Amino acid sequence: MEKEKNFQEKDNQDQKIEQIVQQIRMRTQVPKQDFRQEIYKRVISGVILGGIALFFLIKGGILFVFFVSIFSLLASFEIYKLLEMKGEKPFTQIGIAVSTSIPFITFLAPSEVLFALLTFSLIAIFFIQIISREVRGAIDKIMMTYFGIIYTGWLGGAHAVLLRNIGSELQIRNFAKIDTGIFFFLFTVLTTVCADIGAYFAGKKFGKIKLAEKISPGKTLEGFLGGVLLSVISAIFMKIIFQPKGDLMIWMFLGFVAAFFGLLGDFAESALKRDVHLKDSGFIIPGHGGVLDRIDSLLFTIPIFYYISKYIILKL
C-alpha cells in the first residue's frame, strides 16, 4: 500500500510538472500567423515606408537628413536595448545622441568635422567612464557604446547622406536620367530590397541547404540564389529605365553585390539578436519587426555602394 501511495504521489508530481511546462510553452510561444496575412502586413507597411522614403529622397537637402536621423535614432535605441538585454551597460544616452547627430554633421560640415566628432565622442566616453570611478566592466561599456555609434550612426546615417549627395560632392551631372545621388541611392535600396524579397520567397518554396543555421535558421542557399536573381533583374530594370553610363554587365554585377552584402548585413544583425535569444529587434514596423530588422542589409550595402560609386563607377 505504501509503495502504491508513493507511486501515485510521484505520478501526481509528474503531472503537475508537465502542466507547468505546458503553461510556460503557451505563454512563451509566438502565435502562428496566417502566411497570407503576414505577407499582407509586409506589403502594406513596405509600400507606406517606401513611399515616405521616396518623398524625402527626392526632396533631398535637410529634409532627407532629418529623415535619416530619425532612422539613426530608432536604430541606435534598438541596438543599445539589445546590448542591455545581454547584460551590457553601455552609455546609451551619449551613444544615441552622437548617432542621431552624425547625419546632420555629415551634411552641414566638412568631413574633418565628422572625423572630429567620431574622435571626441570616443574620448568623451572614456571621460564619462573615468569620472564614474567604476573599473568593473569598463572595457565592455566603452566598446559597446562606441560600437552602437559606428553601427547605426556611421555605417547607416553618415553613408546614407553621403550616397544621396554623391553627385554634388563630385560635381557630376548627366550620369543618368535623374540626379546622380538619387539614382545611386534608389539603385542601392531597390536591389537590396529585391534581394531580400527574392530570398524570402525562394527560401520558402525551395530552401533546403542551410547557410548558417545557428545564426539565421531560415537562410538557405536556394533563398540566396533567388535573391541574387531578383536583385539582378531589378538592376537591369534600373539600367533600362534611367540609362546610367556603364555597360549592362557592370550593373548586373552590382545587383549581385547588393544581394551578397545585403545577406551579410542580415547575418550580422541576426548574430546580435541570437546572442540575446530574440527573433526581432523591435516591433515598430508591422510585418517587419524593428527598424534594425528593416535596414540591417542597407547598413552594409549603402556604405559599399557609396565607395564603389565614388571610386570605381563614376571614374569609368
N, C-alpha and C positions, 0 to 999 in steps of 0.2 A: 504493500500500500504506500509505503514511504517513497519507494522508487518511482511508483506511478505518479505520486504527487509532485515529486521533483521534476519528472519528465513533463508534466503539464505546465508547471511554473516556467520551465525552460522554453517550452513551446509558446507560451504567452509572451515571454520576453522577446523571443524571435519575431513574433507577430507585431509587437509594439515597435521594435527596431525597424521592421520592414515598413510600417506605417509612417514612421518619422522620415525614412529615406524617401518614400513616395511623396510626402508633403514637401520636402526640400526640393525634389525634382520638379514638382508642379510650380513651386514659387520661383525657381531659377530658370525654368525652361522658357525660351523665347517662343511666343506663339507663331505658328507657321502661317504665313500669309499666302493667299492665292497668287500664283505666278503672274497671272494677267493683271491683278490689282497692283502688284509690286512694279510691273513694267509701266502701268498707267501712271503711278506716282513718279517714277523716274522720268518719264517723258514730260509730264506736265511741269514738274519742278525744273527739269533741264531746259525746257523751252523758255520758261519765265526768266530763269537765271541767265540763259544765253541772250535773250532779248535785252535785258538790263545791261549786261556786259558789252553788247554790241553798241548800244547807245553811248555809253561812256567812252568806248574805244574810238568811235567816230568823232565825238566831241573833243577828245584829247585834252591837252593842257592840264590845268589844275583840277578840273573835274575828274579826269581819268586818274590822276594821282590820289585824289580823295577816295575814289572807288577802290583802288589798290590798297590804300592804307587801312580801309575797313577790313579787307580780307587778311591783311597782315595782323591786325588787332585780334580778330577772331581766331586765326590760326595759331598765333602765339599763346593766346589764352588756353587753347586746347592742348598744345604741346606741354605747357607747364602743368596743366592738370594731370596729364599722363605721367609726367615725372613725379608729381606729388603722390599719385596713386602707387607708384613704385616704392615710395618711401624717401625719395629725394626731397631736399628742401632748398630749391633754387630761390634767388631773389626775384620773385615773379613780377613785382611792380616795375622794377628797373628794366627787366627783360622786355616786358610788354611795351613800355614807354619808348625804348630805343627801337624796337622792331616797327612800331607804328610810325615813328618819325623818319625812318630810313627812306621811304618813297618820296617824302617831301624834300629831304636833303638832296636826294639824287636828282630831283627835277629843278630845284631852285638854286643849288650851289654847285661850284666846280667839284670835280671828282676828288680833289685834295681834301675838301671839307668832309666828304663822305668817309674817306680813309681815316681822317682825324676823329670822326665820330666813333668808328669801329675801334680805334686805338684807345681813345679816352674812356669809352664805355667799359673796356676790359680793366683799365686802371681804376675806374670808379667801383667796379665790382670787387676788386681787391681791397680798395679802401673801406668799403662797407663791411667786408669780412673782417678786416683788421680791427675796426672800431667796435665790432660786436664782441671782441675778445673771446671768440669761440675758436677752438682748434679742431675739435672733432667734426669730421665731415667737410672741412674747408675745401679740399680738392674737388669733391663732388659738387658742392654748392657753386663754386666758381665755374667749373667746366660745364655744368648743366645749364647755368644761366646764360653763358656765352653761346652754348650750342643752340638754344632757342632763338637767340638773336640771329645767328648765321643761317639757321634752317628756314625760318619764316621771313625775317626781315631782309636778309642779304640775298639768299637764293631766289626767293619769290618776289618780295617787294621791290628791291633795287633793280633787278634784271627785267621785271615787267615794265617798269618805267623806261629803262634803257632801250629795250626792244621796241617799244611803241614810238620812241623818238629817234630811232637809229637813222632815219632819213635826214632829219635836220642836223643831227650830230655830225654826219659825214657830208652833209650838203649834197645829197644825191636826189635827183629828180628824174622822172620819166623811166623809172626802173620797171614799173608795171602800170596798169591802167588806173590804179588807185595809189594813194600815198604809200611810200615805201615802208614806213613804220607800221601803218595799218595792215598792209599786205603781209609782212613777216609775222606780225602778232596773230593775225587771223589764220595764216597758214599753220603756225605752231599749234594754236588751240584746236583748230579743226582736225588736223592729222592726229593729234594726241587723243582727242575725244573719240574720233572714229576708231582708233586703235583699241581704245577701251571698250567701245560698243561691240566691235568685231570679236574681240577676245571673249566678251561676256557670252554672246550668243553661240559662237563656235565652241566654246568650252562647255556650255550647257548641252549642246547637241552631240558633239564628238569627243569631248575631253576624256582622255584615259591616262596619258602619260603625265605624271605629276612633275612639276619643275622644282618646287621647293616646298614640300608638304608641311614641314614643321613651321615655316614662316607664313605661307598662304596656301591652305589646303585646296582651294578652288582653282588655282592657277595651273593650267596644263599646257603642254607643247602645242596641242591642236588649237587651243584657245589663242595662244600667242601667234600662231601662223594665220589664224582668222583675223586677228588684229592687224597684222602686217598687211594682209590683202586689202582690208578696208581702208587702212591708212594710205597705202599706195594709190588706191582708186581715188581717194579724196585729194591727194597731191596732184594727180593727173587732172582732176576737175578744176583745181585752183590754177593750174598751168593753162588750161584751155580758156577759162573764163577771164582771168586777169592778165594773161600773156606776159609774165615776167621774163626778163632776159635769162638766158641759160638753156642748155639742152634739156629735153624732156627726161632723159635718163638721170640727170642730176636731181631733178625734183622727185622722181620716183625713188631714188636712193634716200632722199631726205624723208620720204614717207616711212621708209624702213627705220631710219634713225629715230624718228618720233616714236614709233612703236617700241623700239628696243629700250630707249632711255625712259620712256613712259612706264614700261614694265619695271624697270629698275627703280624708278621713283615710287611705284606702287609697293614693291617689295620692301623698300626702305621704311615706309610708314607702317606696313604690316608687321615688320620686325619690332617696331616700337610698341605697337598695340598688343602683339602676342606676349611681349615681356610683362605686360600688366593684365593679361588674360581678357582683353577686350576685342570685340568684333568691329565696333565703330568708335571713332574718336569723339563723336558727339551725335546730336540729333536735330540740328538746326535746319538741315535741308531734307525734306521728305523724300524717301526712297534712296537717298544717297548717304545719310548719316551726318557726320560733321563736316566742317569746312575743309579740314585736312583730308578727309576721305574723297572730297571732290577735286582738290588741287594737288594731291600728292604727286601725280605724274607730271603736272605742269611745273612743280618745283624743280624738276630735273630738266625737262625739255626746254623751258624758257631760257635758262642760262646757256644751255648747249646751243640753241639756235641763235642766240644773240652773238656768241663768239664765232660760230660758223658763218653767219651772215656778214659780220663785220670784217673778218679776216680772210674769208675764202670767197663766198658768193659775190659780194659787192666789189671784189677785186678782180673778178674774171673778165 
